[in-house]
Amino acid sequence: MSIARPSALALASFVLIVAPSIVEAQMIAPNPYAAVPGVWAELPNGRTWGATSAVYPAPDGMSIWVAERCGVNSCADSDVDPILRYDLDGNLMTSFGSGMIYWPHGLHVDREGNVWIADAVGYGPEPAGRGHEIIKFSPEGEVLMILGEKGNPGQSETQFLRPSDMLVAPDGSIFVVDGHHANGNNRVVKFDAEGNYLMEWGETGTANGQFRDPHALAMDSRGRLFVGDRANSRIQIFTQDGEHLETWHQFGRPSGLFIDENDVLYSADSESNTGRNAGWRRGIYIGSAETGFVTAFIPDTEPDPDNSGTSAAEGVAVDAYGNVYGAEVGPRMLRKYVKRASGVHR
């Protein structure tokens, strides 16, 4: 299997600048969105936003689920609810999860409205008895399923090491990317709808089918699984049985992925700079999951990405009106972007 090269259409979105030792790709796709100014969604009880990488719409697209790290970058000693649901005007509808999640990372909402959270633990010393698990909640906050062994990391059929994200396919199959480190488990794990282990694929490396920090998942209308292979600065596309189909580089260094019902692909790049994916800009890349053609780009406003570890959105989601939401770790914010020409500012 060979690496798929961007199509002629995809390349039309870039200007390639060839220098003696580097090839740089400068994004020139239009930005049809405007950021809602200020704090779009207020937290309860005077709380301030912490690092936020997890965001996903409800099945009807009329509300937004988000998980934030309890005002800082960890919920280690916090008693606040990290999982919150907002209507499209930014009003809080419900919240839950106090004391249950150490480092909320990925978030997925399945077709029944259940909320899935990846507790990736984070960086630094391992917290005793915390994290390394996937938790499925009802919309009311009842725990329905747990995958992984809390506080017991590993690489077995029942263990994870800092799982980053998960996705539920139309047939109920569950996919997990494990885990959050370029030298970690670097695999995709598949379970059936009841949480029974089925198979896995991947290992550390740069070849097709190998990963370095598989960070995000999305699925298109054809059932193809898109994996944000972040430290390799690419998206890899697979069948649901792990057969490699394509590799795309034109959507930046993906921290977060989302594919809407029209097969529009949104890829959040929060890390590109001179040292990581040189020549590519941070921001949200928008294009076709079918053709790979990049049609729009929401640029990051960070003026000095070379001295910023992460900025702009790590997680990305879209509501029923096509408004885009960026979950930001560095700036610690949930950002909403509305289409400039549509007049829809819900």
C-alpha positions as a printed NumPy array, in Angstrom:
array([[  0.   ,   0.   ,   0.   ],
       [  1.439,   3.323,  -1.02 ],
       [  0.975,   6.769,   0.424],
       [ -1.82 ,   8.584,  -1.38 ],
       [ -0.696,  11.914,  -2.715],
       [ -2.981,  14.958,  -2.588],
       [ -5.094,  15.283,  -5.705],
       [ -4.703,  18.147,  -8.139],
       [ -7.735,  19.749,  -6.51 ],
       [ -6.215,  19.445,  -3.057],
       [ -2.968,  20.935,  -4.246],
       [ -4.891,  23.891,  -5.639],
       [ -5.422,  25.017,  -2.051],
       [ -1.697,  25.523,  -1.487],
       [  1.238,  27.5  ,  -2.798],
       [  4.412,  25.431,  -2.682],
       [  7.613,  27.322,  -1.956],
       [ 10.77 ,  25.386,  -2.745],
       [ 13.953,  26.385,  -0.911],
       [ 17.342,  24.626,  -0.886],
       [ 16.506,  22.557,   2.226],
       [ 12.769,  22.822,   2.805],
       [  9.452,  22.655,   0.992],
       [  6.807,  24.822,   2.607],
       [  3.067,  24.713,   1.984],
       [  1.233,  27.968,   2.63 ],
       [ -2.535,  27.727,   3.105],
       [ -4.46 ,  30.172,   0.912],
       [ -7.968,  28.673,   1.173],
       [-10.638,  31.222,   2.168],
       [-11.963,  31.687,   5.697],
       [-15.766,  32.038,   5.538],
       [-16.141,  32.071,   9.334],
       [-16.011,  34.702,  12.061],
       [-15.302,  33.963,  15.72 ],
       [-17.982,  34.913,  18.224],
       [-16.24 ,  37.563,  20.35 ],
       [-15.561,  37.111,  24.045],
       [-16.61 ,  34.074,  26.063],
       [-19.358,  32.324,  24.079],
       [-20.438,  29.825,  26.771],
       [-20.252,  30.775,  30.438],
       [-19.336,  28.169,  33.031],
       [-21.537,  27.874,  36.158],
       [-20.816,  29.454,  39.523],
       [-18.198,  31.866,  38.231],
       [-15.856,  29.118,  37.002],
       [-13.257,  29.919,  34.377],
       [-12.45 ,  27.641,  31.463],
       [ -9.583,  25.196,  31.809],
       [ -7.746,  23.344,  29.065],
       [-10.384,  21.998,  26.678],
       [ -9.859,  19.421,  23.935],
       [-13.181,  17.55 ,  23.918],
       [-16.27 ,  18.742,  22.019],
       [-19.055,  16.99 ,  20.079],
       [-22.648,  17.791,  19.024],
       [-25.752,  15.97 ,  20.191],
       [-27.22 ,  13.679,  17.504],
       [-29.61 ,  16.378,  16.243],
       [-26.88 ,  19.028,  16.198],
       [-28.974,  21.332,  18.371],
       [-26.749,  21.249,  21.45 ],
       [-23.032,  20.887,  22.14 ],
       [-21.253,  18.639,  24.623],
       [-17.843,  19.701,  25.924],
       [-15.399,  18.497,  28.58 ],
       [-12.995,  20.934,  30.235],
       [-10.211,  20.231,  32.709],
       [-11.751,  21.85 ,  35.776],
       [-10.371,  25.36 ,  35.33 ],
       [ -6.752,  24.263,  34.958],
       [ -5.203,  21.33 ,  33.037],
       [ -6.356,  18.478,  35.284],
       [ -9.343,  17.541,  37.411],
       [ -7.096,  15.872,  40.008],
       [ -8.313,  17.712,  43.106],
       [-11.521,  19.24 ,  41.781],
       [-15.158,  18.657,  42.716],
       [-16.682,  20.473,  39.712],
       [-18.413,  18.755,  36.793],
       [-16.054,  18.566,  33.777],
       [-18.722,  17.405,  31.272],
       [-21.154,  20.104,  30.19 ],
       [-23.958,  20.476,  27.628],
       [-24.869,  23.829,  26.052],
       [-27.643,  24.944,  23.754],
       [-26.638,  26.814,  20.619],
       [-26.92 ,  30.166,  22.376],
       [-24.316,  29.134,  24.941],
       [-26.723,  28.437,  27.805],
       [-25.79 ,  25.571,  30.112],
       [-28.304,  22.697,  29.954],
       [-26.712,  20.07 ,  32.196],
       [-23.397,  18.916,  33.653],
       [-21.957,  15.851,  35.404],
       [-18.774,  13.842,  36.024],
       [-17.431,  15.368,  39.243],
       [-14.6  ,  13.256,  40.669],
       [-14.841,  10.651,  37.919],
       [-12.379,  11.884,  35.292],
       [ -8.766,  12.891,  35.812],
       [ -7.866,  14.357,  32.381],
       [-10.776,  14.499,  29.914],
       [ -9.369,  14.301,  26.406],
       [-11.607,  12.925,  23.646],
       [-15.412,  13.105,  23.568],
       [-17.906,  11.296,  21.321],
       [-21.711,  11.27 ,  21.274],
       [-23.277,   8.165,  19.744],
       [-26.549,   7.928,  17.805],
       [-28.543,   7.285,  20.988],
       [-27.131,  10.428,  22.589],
       [-24.807,   8.657,  24.993],
       [-21.634,  10.54 ,  25.891],
       [-18.248,   8.819,  25.686],
       [-15.152,  10.28 ,  27.376],
       [-11.487,   9.27 ,  27.074],
       [ -9.519,   9.797,  30.292],
       [ -5.985,  10.042,  28.901],
       [ -4.332,  10.925,  32.27 ],
       [ -2.053,  13.542,  30.696],
       [  1.645,  14.111,  31.05 ],
       [  3.92 ,  13.89 ,  34.066],
       [  3.847,  11.394,  36.95 ],
       [  1.192,   8.682,  36.785],
       [ -1.644,   9.427,  39.227],
       [ -2.315,   6.39 ,  41.403],
       [ -5.632,   4.735,  40.609],
       [ -6.723,   7.251,  37.956],
       [ -7.342,   7.303,  34.234],
       [ -6.433,   5.056,  31.283],
       [-10.075,   4.311,  30.556],
       [-13.05 ,   5.039,  28.302],
       [-16.324,   5.854,  30.069],
       [-19.77 ,   5.728,  28.445],
       [-22.406,   7.917,  30.115],
       [-26.109,   8.304,  29.47 ],
       [-27.161,  11.894,  28.637],
       [-28.136,  12.176,  32.326],
       [-24.695,  11.124,  33.559],
       [-25.307,   7.466,  34.449],
       [-22.289,   5.25 ,  33.797],
       [-23.269,   2.63 ,  31.203],
       [-19.915,   1.069,  30.284],
       [-16.214,   1.306,  31.108],
       [-13.421,   0.098,  28.831],
       [ -9.888,  -0.201,  30.176],
       [ -8.666,  -0.715,  33.72 ],
       [ -8.75 ,   2.402,  35.857],
       [ -5.28 ,   3.33 ,  37.074],
       [ -3.757,   0.182,  35.568],
       [ -2.197,   1.036,  32.183],
       [ -1.022,  -1.597,  29.737],
       [ -1.335,  -2.956,  26.217],
       [ -3.566,  -5.979,  26.634],
       [ -7.088,  -6.627,  25.348],
       [ -8.493,  -4.989,  28.488],
       [ -5.975,  -2.189,  29.121],
       [ -5.027,   1.156,  27.571],
       [ -2.136,   3.551,  28.022],
       [ -3.519,   7.108,  27.792],
       [ -6.361,   6.524,  25.302],
       [ -6.989,   9.658,  23.265],
       [-10.328,   9.225,  21.504],
       [-13.129,   6.797,  20.668],
       [-15.905,   6.432,  18.094],
       [-19.039,   4.297,  17.798],
       [-19.794,   3.024,  14.274],
       [-23.361,   2.675,  12.907],
       [-23.364,  -1.064,  13.768],
       [-22.351,  -0.318,  17.364],
       [-18.693,  -1.305,  17.   ],
       [-16.412,   0.777,  19.215],
       [-13.021,   2.08 ,  18.068],
       [-10.393,   3.489,  20.442],
       [ -7.087,   5.179,  19.582],
       [ -4.498,   4.263,  22.227],
       [ -2.681,   6.319,  23.247],
       [ -1.592,   9.858,  23.888],
       [  2.169,   9.683,  23.293],
       [  4.365,   9.358,  20.205],
       [  6.148,   6.394,  21.816],
       [  3.081,   4.878,  23.463],
       [  0.852,   1.976,  22.42 ],
       [  0.145,   3.568,  19.016],
       [ -2.73 ,   1.327,  18.029],
       [ -6.403,   1.289,  17.067],
       [ -8.475,  -1.143,  19.155],
       [-11.887,  -2.438,  18.018],
       [-14.635,  -3.748,  20.34 ],
       [-18.157,  -4.978,  19.7  ],
       [-21.197,  -3.054,  20.932],
       [-21.028,  -4.785,  24.326],
       [-17.373,  -3.851,  24.812],
       [-15.851,  -7.219,  23.953],
       [-12.403,  -7.055,  22.341],
       [-12.377,  -7.926,  18.633],
       [ -9.064,  -6.866,  17.117],
       [ -6.389,  -4.174,  16.904],
       [ -3.869,  -2.793,  14.47 ],
       [ -0.916,  -0.435,  14.493],
       [  2.499,   0.005,  16.08 ],
       [  5.007,   2.804,  16.526],
       [  6.445,   4.054,  13.249],
       [  5.993,   6.2  ,  10.16 ],
       [  4.899,   3.658,   7.531],
       [  1.289,   3.2  ,   6.477],
       [ -0.567,   1.424,   9.27 ],
       [  1.897,   2.647,  11.885],
       [  1.275,   5.588,  14.227],
       [  2.932,   8.177,  16.408],
       [  0.319,   9.625,  18.782],
       [ -2.99 ,   8.58 ,  17.152],
       [ -4.998,  11.468,  18.545],
       [ -8.45 ,  11.59 ,  16.918],
       [-11.087,   9.549,  15.079],
       [-13.878,  10.252,  12.591],
       [-15.952,   8.152,  10.177],
       [-17.405,   9.116,   6.799],
       [-20.69 ,   8.038,   5.196],
       [-18.971,   5.078,   3.554],
       [-17.853,   3.743,   6.93 ],
       [-14.176,   4.562,   6.406],
       [-12.276,   5.258,   9.621],
       [-10.149,   8.436,   9.659],
       [ -7.295,   8.446,  12.197],
       [ -5.542,  11.686,  13.138],
       [ -1.926,  10.47 ,  13.295],
       [ -0.729,  13.655,  14.949],
       [  3.021,  13.22 ,  15.51 ],
       [  3.301,  11.975,  11.911],
       [  1.381,  15.085,  10.736],
       [ -1.139,  13.146,   8.662],
       [ -4.529,  11.48 ,   8.466],
       [ -4.65 ,   7.76 ,   7.743],
       [ -7.843,   6.21 ,   6.366],
       [ -8.777,   2.571,   7.021],
       [-11.559,   0.078,   6.587],
       [-13.212,  -0.974,   9.822],
       [-11.072,  -4.111,   9.756],
       [ -7.805,  -2.179,   9.661],
       [ -7.008,  -2.276,   5.926],
       [ -5.075,   0.871,   5.005],
       [ -6.731,   2.845,   2.21 ],
       [ -5.118,   6.29 ,   1.985],
       [ -2.78 ,   8.696,   3.746],
       [ -3.421,  12.455,   3.565],
       [ -1.089,  15.274,   4.583],
       [ -3.1  ,  18.266,   3.305],
       [ -5.173,  18.677,   6.489],
       [ -2.238,  19.761,   8.651],
       [ -1.11 ,  18.124,  11.891],
       [ -4.434,  16.785,  13.191],
       [ -5.241,  17.066,  16.879],
       [ -9.001,  16.743,  16.301],
       [-11.251,  15.432,  13.516],
       [-14.951,  15.719,  12.703],
       [-16.939,  14.621,   9.625],
       [-20.483,  15.934,   9.176],
       [-23.457,  14.294,   7.438],
       [-22.372,  15.79 ,   4.105],
       [-18.901,  14.26 ,   4.346],
       [-17.262,  17.599,   5.067],
       [-14.06 ,  16.944,   7.009],
       [-12.832,  19.315,   9.723],
       [ -9.262,  18.904,  10.999],
       [ -7.957,  20.933,  13.946],
       [ -4.221,  21.644,  13.809],
       [ -3.028,  23.044,  17.139],
       [  0.684,  22.203,  16.907],
       [  2.28 ,  22.921,  13.514],
       [  5.31 ,  25.196,  13.645],
       [  8.881,  25.287,  12.337],
       [  9.932,  22.353,  14.509],
       [  6.767,  20.292,  13.989],
       [  5.367,  20.142,  10.45 ],
       [  7.331,  23.076,   9.047],
       [  5.553,  25.3  ,   6.558],
       [  2.034,  24.488,   7.724],
       [ -0.213,  26.9  ,   9.592],
       [ -2.205,  26.145,  12.709],
       [ -5.953,  26.358,  12.43 ],
       [ -9.001,  24.378,  11.318],
       [ -8.721,  22.82 ,   7.844],
       [-12.064,  22.166,   6.128],
       [-12.614,  20.076,   3.027],
       [-14.058,  16.971,   1.429],
       [-13.708,  13.57 ,   3.097],
       [-14.413,  12.085,  -0.338],
       [-11.876,  13.897,  -2.524],
       [ -9.407,  15.361,  -0.009],
       [ -9.899,  18.835,  -1.507],
       [ -9.337,  21.545,   1.149],
       [-11.928,  24.284,   0.617],
       [-11.67 ,  26.525,   3.694],
       [ -9.35 ,  27.344,   6.559],
       [ -9.928,  29.048,   9.926],
       [ -6.487,  30.393,  10.908],
       [ -5.023,  30.379,  14.387],
       [ -4.484,  33.834,  15.852],
       [ -1.36 ,  32.857,  17.832],
       [  1.369,  35.304,  16.647],
       [  4.352,  33.121,  17.639],
       [  3.622,  29.414,  17.141],
       [  7.316,  28.527,  17.367],
       [  7.219,  29.479,  21.052],
       [  3.776,  28.062,  21.763],
       [  3.376,  24.339,  22.403],
       [ -0.317,  24.325,  21.539],
       [ -2.793,  26.988,  20.492],
       [ -6.169,  27.239,  18.757],
       [ -8.464,  24.226,  18.618],
       [ -7.471,  20.668,  19.529],
       [-11.043,  19.408,  19.326],
       [-13.504,  20.42 ,  16.603],
       [-17.251,  19.919,  16.088],
       [-20.111,  21.323,  13.991],
       [-23.758,  22.005,  14.875],
       [-26.943,  21.637,  12.806],
       [-26.475,  25.1  ,  11.274],
       [-22.887,  24.526,  10.167],
       [-21.331,  26.622,  12.936],
       [-17.9  ,  25.348,  14.004],
       [-16.722,  24.847,  17.595],
       [-13.063,  24.708,  18.598],
       [-11.999,  23.249,  21.956],
       [ -8.745,  24.986,  22.921],
       [ -6.133,  23.576,  25.306],
       [ -3.558,  26.387,  25.346],
       [ -5.951,  29.37 ,  25.296],
       [ -8.383,  27.456,  27.587],
       [-11.614,  28.218,  25.801],
       [-14.52 ,  26.803,  23.795],
       [-14.649,  28.952,  20.678],
       [-17.611,  29.272,  18.299],
       [-17.253,  30.275,  14.634],
       [-20.238,  31.347,  12.523],
       [-20.473,  31.597,   8.752],
       [-19.975,  35.215,   7.696],
       [-22.429,  35.23 ,   4.804],
       [-25.174,  33.014,   6.212],
       [-26.641,  35.394,   8.776],
       [-27.13 ,  32.419,  11.095],
       [-25.592,  33.36 ,  14.423],
       [-27.345,  30.96 ,  16.757]])
